Amino acid sequence: MKRDMELIRSVLLDIEERKPAYECWDPKPFLEGKDAAVVAEHMNLLISEGYLTGAVDYIPQSNRCFFSALDLTWKGHEFLSLSRENRVWKVAKDKILDAGLAFSMPLLMEYLKNVARKYLNLD
């Protein structure tokens, strides 16, 4: 499975918008048109890499997944702080993700920081 960074970003943004944080997260918009196993695997990646807390249960027989106790971690908030602005995200996406370059999350985060610095005239 390839990582879908648009899915990752949109899931994190959606989870951030819940009020209050303990409110149940509705995954339906993210499951439409996608294999539930792919969404569940992305959620497991986000949890295992420390962007989210919580748990994912995937039931292959019914191709359904259930999520519990999902919330952003500090690392998740940091990613959103850097990628929230659509102009910054588009530049990073066009330069790294859409170009097919091999990348890691630390590289993407560093690039997002550089783009944000440029837009804020901090360089």
C-alpha positions as CSV (number, residue, x, y, z in Angstrom):
1,M,0.0,0.0,0.0
2,K,1.3,3.5,-0.9
3,R,0.8,6.3,1.6
4,D,-1.9,8.7,0.6
5,M,-0.8,12.0,2.0
6,E,-4.0,13.8,1.0
7,L,-6.0,11.2,3.0
8,I,-3.6,11.6,5.9
9,R,-3.9,15.4,5.9
10,S,-7.7,15.4,5.5
11,V,-8.2,12.8,8.3
12,L,-6.0,14.8,10.7
13,L,-7.8,18.1,9.8
14,D,-11.2,16.4,10.4
15,I,-10.2,14.9,13.7
16,E,-8.9,18.3,14.9
17,E,-12.3,19.9,14.1
18,R,-14.2,17.6,16.5
19,K,-15.6,19.3,19.5
20,P,-15.0,18.0,22.2
21,A,-12.1,15.8,21.5
22,Y,-13.8,12.7,23.1
23,E,-16.6,13.0,20.6
24,C,-16.9,9.9,18.3
25,W,-15.1,10.4,14.9
26,D,-17.2,9.7,11.9
27,P,-15.1,8.0,9.2
28,K,-17.8,7.7,6.6
29,P,-16.5,10.6,4.4
30,F,-13.1,9.0,4.3
31,L,-14.4,5.5,3.6
32,E,-16.6,6.5,0.6
33,G,-15.0,5.2,-2.6
34,K,-12.0,3.7,-0.7
35,D,-11.2,0.3,0.6
36,A,-11.8,0.3,4.4
37,A,-8.6,-1.7,4.8
38,V,-6.6,1.1,3.2
39,V,-8.2,3.7,5.5
40,A,-7.6,1.5,8.5
41,E,-4.0,1.0,7.5
42,H,-3.4,4.7,7.2
43,M,-5.0,5.3,10.6
44,N,-2.7,2.6,12.1
45,L,0.3,4.3,10.5
46,L,-0.8,7.6,12.1
47,I,-1.2,6.0,15.5
48,S,2.0,4.0,15.3
49,E,4.0,7.0,14.2
50,G,2.6,9.2,17.0
51,Y,0.4,11.6,15.0
52,L,-2.8,10.2,16.6
53,T,-3.8,8.3,19.8
54,G,-6.4,5.6,19.6
55,A,-7.1,2.2,18.2
56,V,-8.3,0.8,14.9
57,D,-10.2,-2.5,14.4
58,Y,-10.5,-3.8,10.9
59,I,-12.9,-6.6,10.1
60,P,-11.9,-8.1,6.7
61,Q,-15.0,-10.3,6.4
62,S,-17.2,-7.2,6.2
63,N,-14.5,-4.8,5.0
64,R,-15.4,-2.5,7.9
65,C,-13.3,-0.6,10.4
66,F,-14.0,0.9,13.8
67,F,-12.0,3.6,15.5
68,S,-11.9,4.4,19.2
69,A,-10.3,7.2,21.3
70,L,-8.9,9.0,18.3
71,D,-7.2,12.3,19.2
72,L,-4.3,14.3,17.8
73,T,-0.9,14.2,19.6
74,W,1.5,17.1,19.7
75,K,3.2,15.7,16.6
76,G,-0.1,15.6,14.8
77,H,-0.8,19.2,15.8
78,E,2.6,20.2,14.5
79,F,2.0,18.5,11.1
80,L,-1.3,20.4,10.8
81,S,0.3,23.7,11.8
82,L,2.7,23.3,8.9
83,S,0.3,21.8,6.3
84,R,-3.0,23.6,7.1
85,E,-2.5,26.5,4.8
86,N,-3.5,25.3,1.4
87,R,-0.9,27.4,-0.5
88,V,1.9,25.9,1.6
89,W,0.5,22.4,1.2
90,K,0.1,22.7,-2.5
91,V,3.7,23.9,-2.9
92,A,5.0,20.9,-0.8
93,K,2.7,18.5,-2.6
94,D,3.6,19.7,-6.0
95,K,7.3,19.7,-5.3
96,I,7.7,16.5,-3.3
97,L,4.6,14.3,-3.4
98,D,3.4,14.8,-7.0
99,A,6.9,14.7,-8.4
100,G,7.1,11.1,-7.3
101,L,10.2,11.8,-5.2
102,A,11.1,9.4,-2.4
103,F,10.3,11.1,0.9
104,S,10.0,10.6,4.5
105,M,7.7,12.4,7.0
106,P,10.7,14.2,8.5
107,L,11.7,15.4,5.0
108,L,8.2,16.5,4.3
109,M,7.9,18.3,7.6
110,E,11.3,20.1,7.0
111,Y,10.1,21.1,3.5
112,L,6.8,22.4,4.9
113,K,8.8,24.5,7.5
114,N,10.9,26.0,4.7
115,V,7.9,26.9,2.6
116,A,6.1,28.4,5.6
117,R,9.3,30.4,6.4
118,K,9.3,31.7,2.9
119,Y,5.6,32.8,3.0
120,L,6.2,34.5,6.4
121,N,9.4,36.2,5.1
122,L,11.4,34.6,7.9
123,D,14.4,33.7,5.7
